Amino acid sequence: MYPAEIVIPMKAELTDSGFEELLTADEVDNTLKKEGTTLVVINSVCGCAAGACRPGVLMAVHNSTKRPDRLTTSFAGFDVEAVNKVRQHLLPYPPSSPAIALFKDGELVSIVERHQIEGRPAQVIAQHLINEFNKFCN
């Protein structure tokens, strides 16, 4: 598990922008079963999370005319119970952190895995997410 003093500022990048933390398995299940759309960001300490994932997600939610109903996040290697539960909902996709998943009415409709984040600029990730929001969000 990562030390809190490292993780908390990285969590704040999303929570300060309105993302709700999912910290337990029950919170994950209860949130994902809600009607509408839910964006889940599995946050991470890695460089691609800092350089592309978090900035790309924030660009997308701040610049899209359509947004998910709920913005949520859990931190890999820190919010262990919640991340494990999110990953169950992401099957058959393998564990990935960072990762960005969009659910609609409890069903996974879009996922961006680490290998799709690494080496890509935040703007490319943001545009991909905006396209997904336009497809699936009201």
N, C-alpha and C positions, 0 to 999 in steps of 0.2 A: 504494500500500500504506500502511496506517495505521501510525503509530509504535507500537512495542511498549509504551511506557509508557502509552499510552492503552488499548490492547487488553487487556493482561494482567489488569488488575483486572476487566474485563468478562467475560473468559474464566473467571476464578476464581469468579464467581457460580455457574456451572454445574459446573465441575470440582471445586470444594470440596464439592459436593453429590453427587459420585459419577459425574458425566458423564465419559466417556472421550473424549479429543480424537481426531478423525480428521484427520491432517495430510497424508496422501498419497493418491493415487488408489488405490494397492494396498490401503491400510488401509480405504478406503471399500468397494471391491469385496469384499474378504475378509470384512468385517463384515456387509455387506448380504446376502451369499449364505448366511449361517448360518440354520439352522432356528430358528424362533421369531420373536419380535417385537423390532424395533429402532426406537427413537425417535431421530430425527436433528433437531437444532436447528441451523439456519443462523443463527448469532449475528450481531449487527451493532452498530455504534456509534450508530445512530439513537435518537431519543427513544422510539419505540414499542417498541424492543427492551428498553430500560431500564425503561420504565414499565408495559409490559403483557406482552411476550413472555416474558422471563426470569422475572419474578414469577409469571406464569400457569403456566408449565411447572413451576416448583418447587412451587407449590401443588398442582398435579395429581399429581405423582409422590409427594409427601409425604402426600397425603390420599386417595389411591385405594386400594381394597382389591385391585385388579388393576393391575399395572404391567408395562410392557414388560420383556422379558428383558435388553435392553441399552439404556443411555442414552448417547447420543453427541452430539457437537457439533463443528462447524467454524465458523470465523469468516470472514465475507465481507470481502474487501479485505485479508485477512491470510493465511489458509490457502488460498491461491488454487488450488493444484492439487486439494486435497480438495474444495473447494466446487464447482469446475468438474465434478468427477466426480459429486458428489451431484446436481448439476443435470441431468446426463445421465440419472440414474436417476429424476428427477422429470418427465421429458418425458411428455406434451406440455405440461405446465405451464410457463409462462415463468419466467425467473429472478426470484427474490423473496428479499429479505432485509430483515427477518428472515423465516424460514419454519420451520414445524414439520411434520415428516413422520413417519408411522408406516408401517413395513414389516412384513409378515408373510411368513415363508418366502421372502424376497427380492423380494416384490411390494409395490408401493405400495398401501396400503389407505386412507390418509387423509392429507390435507394441509391445512394452514392457511397461507394466503399473507398477505403484508404487508397487502393491502387488507382482510383479515379480522381483522387485529390492530390496525391504526390506529384510534384513537378508541374502542376497546373496553376496558373495565376488565379487569384481570388475572383477576378472579374469573370473568368470563364465559368467557375463554379456558380457564381451569382446568376449569370445568364441562364445556365442550365436550370437552376432552381426556379427562377422566374418563369421559365417555360413550363415547368412542372406545376407551379402554382396556377398558371393560366389554364392548364388542362383540368386540374382537380379541385381547385378552390372556388368558392362562390364570390 
